[in-house]
Amino acid sequence: MRTAETSYVPRAVAPAALAALRVVDDAGRPCVPHEATGGGEPLRCCLRPAAPGERIALVSYAPLRRWAAETGAEPGAYDEQGPVFVHAAECGGPAPSEEYPFARPGALRALRRYDAEGRIVGGRLLELPEVPAEGFDRALAEAFADPAVVLVHVRAVEYGCFHFEVRRP
């Protein structure tokens, strides 16, 4: 979570959503915990990579649907779900950090912009530069320069996985 240099705050999956996903995911499938073998799986509950041996689960998550339920938005066809890793049990969430999660130079990220109704109003492909925070800061400033944008989802290009969301500061 960025705290000192910018007001763009990466948000993990909310605790209430995690509690539900650890029973039945957003595709209606039961949660099946397993042990992280190699580690490194990007955990969306605490925004850090899994360590080998941690109990984790791969669940289907619909981030826009969850946000829309909080706000009363109607995303319609823009509602989508996809795989995310989470701890199999409550973990306490992300620790304060000055870094954006899952950021490594050269990684490709898609930043999808949404309006208050949950409709896509733009997007951007971002190749993370040598200092990933600088790339994220520029891309998020660009996104929120549009007054219609209230929410940005950051996704991995390689797998399309949701990494985190940033709400308008």
KOLFI-488889 format. One line per 4 residues: number of its first residue (from 1); their letters; for each residue x, z, y of C-alpha. Coordinates in Angstrom, 2 decimals. Layout:
N
NUM) a) X Z Y  ...
END
This chain:
169
1) mrta) 0.00 0.00 0.00  1.50 -1.06 3.32  1.36 1.84 5.74  3.92 1.64 8.54
5) etsy) 4.45 -1.95 9.60  1.03 -3.55 9.28  -2.62 -2.77 8.89  -3.03 -5.03 5.84
9) vpra) -3.72 -2.70 2.95  -3.69 -4.01 -0.63  -6.61 -2.42 -2.48  -6.61 -1.59 -6.16
13) vapa) -9.74 -1.78 -8.29  -11.96 1.09 -7.11  -12.22 4.22 -9.29  -15.97 3.78 -9.94
17) alaa) -15.43 0.19 -11.08  -12.52 1.30 -13.29  -14.68 3.94 -14.96  -17.25 1.29 -15.84
21) lrvv) -14.65 -1.31 -16.92  -13.07 1.19 -19.29  -16.36 1.22 -21.21  -17.73 -2.32 -20.84
25) ddag) -16.09 -5.02 -18.74  -17.81 -7.41 -16.32  -18.25 -9.97 -19.12  -20.16 -7.40 -21.21
29) rpcv) -17.35 -6.79 -23.70  -16.24 -3.31 -24.78  -12.88 -2.11 -23.53  -10.20 -2.28 -26.25
33) phea) -7.11 -0.22 -25.32  -3.70 -1.11 -26.68  -0.10 -0.14 -26.14  1.97 -2.10 -23.63
37) tggg) 4.67 -3.61 -25.80  7.10 -5.22 -23.39  5.78 -3.60 -20.26  5.46 -5.41 -16.99
41) eplr) 1.74 -6.11 -17.23  0.38 -5.95 -13.64  -1.95 -2.94 -13.56  -4.76 -3.39 -11.03
45) cclr) -5.72 0.29 -11.14  -2.46 1.55 -9.64  -0.85 -1.69 -8.42  2.34 -1.41 -10.44
49) paap) 3.73 -2.93 -13.64  3.00 -1.18 -16.93  5.82 0.60 -18.71  6.41 -0.03 -22.42
53) geri) 4.25 2.29 -24.51  1.59 2.96 -21.86  -2.03 2.70 -23.03  -3.58 -0.24 -21.20
57) alvs) -6.51 -2.61 -21.58  -7.15 -6.21 -20.64  -10.66 -6.42 -19.19  -12.75 -9.01 -17.42
61) yapl) -13.27 -8.10 -13.76  -15.54 -9.67 -11.13  -14.04 -8.47 -7.83  -16.38 -10.39 -5.52
65) rrwa) -19.43 -9.17 -7.47  -18.26 -5.56 -7.12  -17.60 -6.00 -3.37  -20.99 -7.70 -2.90
69) aetg) -22.75 -4.76 -4.58  -21.15 -2.45 -1.97  -21.95 -4.64 1.02  -25.22 -6.36 0.13
73) aepg) -23.60 -9.81 0.20  -24.91 -12.64 -1.98  -21.89 -14.67 -3.17  -23.96 -16.85 -5.49
77) ayde) -21.82 -19.40 -7.29  -18.62 -17.96 -5.77  -18.93 -14.95 -8.07  -16.27 -15.25 -10.73
81) qgpv) -14.61 -13.01 -13.26  -11.23 -13.00 -14.86  -8.73 -10.95 -16.83  -6.97 -7.92 -15.35
85) fvha) -4.85 -5.18 -16.89  -5.78 -1.55 -16.23  -4.70 1.78 -17.65  -6.93 2.72 -20.58
89) aecg) -7.56 6.14 -18.99  -7.68 7.38 -15.42  -4.28 7.14 -13.77  -4.71 8.46 -10.23
93) gpap) -4.48 5.09 -8.50  -1.69 3.57 -6.46  1.09 5.61 -4.87  1.70 5.02 -1.15
97) seey) 4.14 2.16 -0.69  5.56 -0.02 2.03  5.52 -3.03 -0.31  2.90 -5.48 -1.43
101) pfar) 2.34 -5.19 -5.19  3.48 -7.81 -7.69  5.58 -9.55 -5.03  8.71 -11.37 -6.09
105) pgal) 10.45 -14.18 -4.23  9.34 -17.59 -5.44  6.06 -16.41 -6.97  3.01 -18.51 -6.11
109) ralr) -0.10 -16.77 -4.84  -3.50 -18.11 -3.86  -5.16 -16.25 -1.00  -8.91 -16.88 -1.01
113) ryda) -10.82 -16.04 2.15  -14.43 -14.86 2.07  -17.05 -14.32 4.75  -19.57 -11.46 5.00
117) egri) -21.93 -13.26 2.61  -19.24 -13.63 -0.04  -18.74 -17.36 0.42  -15.28 -18.92 0.37
121) vggr) -14.34 -19.97 3.90  -10.81 -21.08 3.20  -7.75 -20.43 1.20  -4.03 -20.81 1.18
125) llel) -1.29 -21.34 -1.34  1.65 -19.05 -0.64  5.09 -19.26 -2.18  6.58 -15.84 -1.58
129) pevp) 9.76 -16.06 0.50  12.94 -14.05 0.00  11.24 -11.15 1.81  7.74 -11.29 0.25
133) aegf) 6.16 -8.91 2.78  6.91 -11.36 5.58  5.06 -14.13 3.75  2.07 -11.91 2.98
137) dral) 1.95 -10.60 6.56  1.93 -14.15 8.00  -0.66 -15.43 5.52  -2.97 -12.44 6.03
141) aeaf) -2.64 -12.64 9.83  -3.57 -16.32 9.57  -6.58 -15.50 7.38  -7.91 -12.72 9.60
145) adpa) -7.38 -14.80 12.76  -10.62 -16.49 11.66  -13.37 -14.06 12.74  -15.54 -15.16 9.82
149) vvlv) -13.05 -13.81 7.26  -13.82 -10.27 6.10  -12.06 -10.24 2.74  -9.04 -11.89 1.12
153) hvra) -8.39 -11.99 -2.61  -4.80 -12.46 -3.74  -4.42 -14.18 -7.10  -1.55 -15.36 -9.25
157) veyg) -1.45 -19.13 -9.42  0.05 -19.22 -12.92  -2.86 -17.47 -14.64  -5.47 -17.28 -11.86
161) cfhf) -5.51 -13.49 -12.25  -6.81 -11.34 -9.45  -3.99 -9.15 -8.11  -5.52 -7.25 -5.19
165) evrr) -7.83 -7.57 -2.23  -7.31 -6.99 1.46  -10.23 -6.23 3.75  -10.35 -6.95 7.46
169) p) -8.40 -4.18 9.24
END
